Amino acid sequence: MNKINYISGDATAPVGNGTKVIVHICNDIGAWGAGFVLAISKKWKEPEEHYRALEKYTLGDVHFIRVEPDIIVVNMIAQHGIGRDAAGPPPIRYDALKKALEKVDEYCWMNSTVMPHSIHMPRIGCGLAGGRWELVEETIQMAVECPVTVYDID
């Protein structure tokens, strides 16, 4: 089981050595413009450009975009739509999140030489996606073996 490191700070300025992989959740309808993606777009244009250029948004897919020599942003498609139906589930899809995180974890292990890349994120899935952190945290624990740092804004 992976231990998640919680720190105060900005997930777009990840700390640590080696390659840092910033993960976040995107929806499956091509809408980009609210939540953590605004912080990403403010700092780097490539993740948004890549996302908007997609022809299809499939739940569970991941897209790796190198934005700096030691930073990769991963757009994870793990949110269905952008709103919650009055009686329906929230937009987050935990099964798609697990699948996406497993792909990220595999990438981190396969593309490093000595240690796996580290994964960095805010409390993904708990804002606009409507998720519950205890379920997201459990999903991370099940899907990821490499180091994870979660950033809480100061």
C-alpha positions in Angstrom: 0.0 0.0 0.0 1.3 3.4 -1.0 1.6 6.1 1.6 0.3 9.4 0.4 2.3 12.5 1.5 0.1 15.5 2.2 1.7 19.0 2.1 0.6 22.6 1.8 1.4 24.2 -1.5 0.7 24.5 -5.2 0.4 21.3 -7.2 1.6 23.2 -10.3 4.9 23.7 -8.5 5.7 20.2 -7.4 8.6 19.6 -5.0 11.1 16.8 -5.0 13.8 15.3 -7.1 13.5 13.5 -10.5 10.6 13.7 -12.8 7.4 14.9 -11.3 4.1 13.8 -12.9 1.1 16.1 -12.2 -2.2 14.4 -12.6 -5.7 15.9 -12.8 -9.1 14.9 -13.9 -10.7 16.0 -17.2 -14.3 15.4 -18.4 -15.4 13.3 -21.4 -17.2 16.1 -23.3 -14.3 18.4 -24.2 -15.1 21.1 -21.7 -12.0 22.8 -20.2 -12.3 26.1 -18.2 -13.0 25.6 -14.5 -11.3 24.1 -11.5 -7.6 23.0 -11.4 -7.3 23.2 -15.2 -7.3 27.0 -14.9 -4.1 26.8 -12.8 -2.6 24.5 -15.3 -3.5 26.7 -18.2 -2.1 29.7 -16.5 1.3 28.1 -16.2 1.4 25.9 -19.4 -0.6 26.1 -22.6 0.2 22.6 -23.9 -2.1 20.5 -21.7 -5.2 22.5 -22.7 -4.1 22.5 -26.4 -3.6 18.7 -26.3 -7.0 18.2 -24.6 -8.9 20.4 -27.0 -7.3 18.8 -30.1 -8.7 15.3 -29.1 -11.4 13.9 -31.3 -12.7 11.5 -28.7 -12.7 11.6 -24.9 -12.9 8.1 -23.5 -13.2 7.5 -19.7 -10.1 5.9 -18.3 -7.8 7.4 -21.0 -4.6 9.3 -20.1 -2.6 11.8 -22.0 1.0 12.7 -21.0 2.2 16.1 -21.9 5.8 17.1 -21.0 5.7 20.8 -20.0 9.2 21.2 -18.5 12.3 18.9 -18.6 11.3 17.4 -15.3 7.5 17.9 -15.2 4.8 16.0 -17.0 1.1 16.9 -16.8 -1.3 14.0 -17.3 -4.9 14.7 -18.4 -6.9 11.8 -17.0 -10.4 11.4 -18.5 -12.3 10.3 -15.4 -15.3 12.6 -15.2 -18.6 12.1 -17.1 -20.0 15.4 -18.2 -19.8 18.5 -16.1 -22.9 18.6 -14.0 -24.7 16.4 -11.5 -28.2 15.3 -12.1 -30.5 16.0 -9.2 -30.9 12.3 -8.4 -27.9 10.9 -10.2 -24.3 10.3 -9.3 -21.6 13.0 -9.3 -19.6 13.4 -12.6 -16.5 11.6 -11.2 -16.2 8.0 -12.3 -14.1 6.1 -9.8 -13.6 3.1 -12.1 -12.2 5.4 -14.8 -10.0 7.1 -12.2 -8.6 3.8 -11.1 -7.9 2.7 -14.6 -6.2 6.1 -15.4 -4.1 6.0 -12.2 -3.0 2.5 -13.0 -1.8 3.6 -16.4 0.0 6.6 -14.8 1.7 4.3 -12.2 2.9 1.9 -14.9 4.3 4.8 -16.9 6.1 6.1 -13.8 7.8 2.8 -13.3 8.5 2.0 -16.9 10.0 5.4 -17.8 12.5 5.8 -15.0 15.9 4.4 -14.5 16.6 4.2 -10.7 13.4 5.4 -8.9 9.9 5.7 -10.2 8.7 9.2 -11.2 6.7 10.8 -8.4 3.0 11.7 -8.8 1.6 15.0 -7.7 -1.9 16.3 -7.5 -4.4 18.5 -5.7 -7.3 16.7 -4.1 -8.5 15.6 -7.5 -12.1 14.7 -8.2 -13.5 16.6 -5.1 -14.4 19.9 -6.6 -16.4 20.2 -9.8 -16.3 16.4 -10.3 -18.3 16.0 -7.0 -16.3 13.2 -5.5 -15.6 12.3 -1.9 -11.9 12.5 -0.9 -12.1 9.3 1.1 -13.1 7.4 -2.0 -10.5 9.1 -4.2 -7.8 8.4 -1.6 -8.9 4.7 -1.5 -8.7 4.6 -5.3 -5.2 6.1 -5.3 -4.1 3.5 -2.6 -5.4 0.6 -4.8 -4.0 1.9 -8.1 -0.7 3.5 -7.4 2.6 2.1 -5.9 5.0 5.0 -6.7 5.3 8.0 -4.5 2.3 10.4 -4.3 2.1 13.9 -3.0 -1.2 15.7 -2.5 -1.1 19.5 -2.3 -3.5 21.4 -0.1 -3.6 25.1 -1.0 -2.1 27.3 1.8 
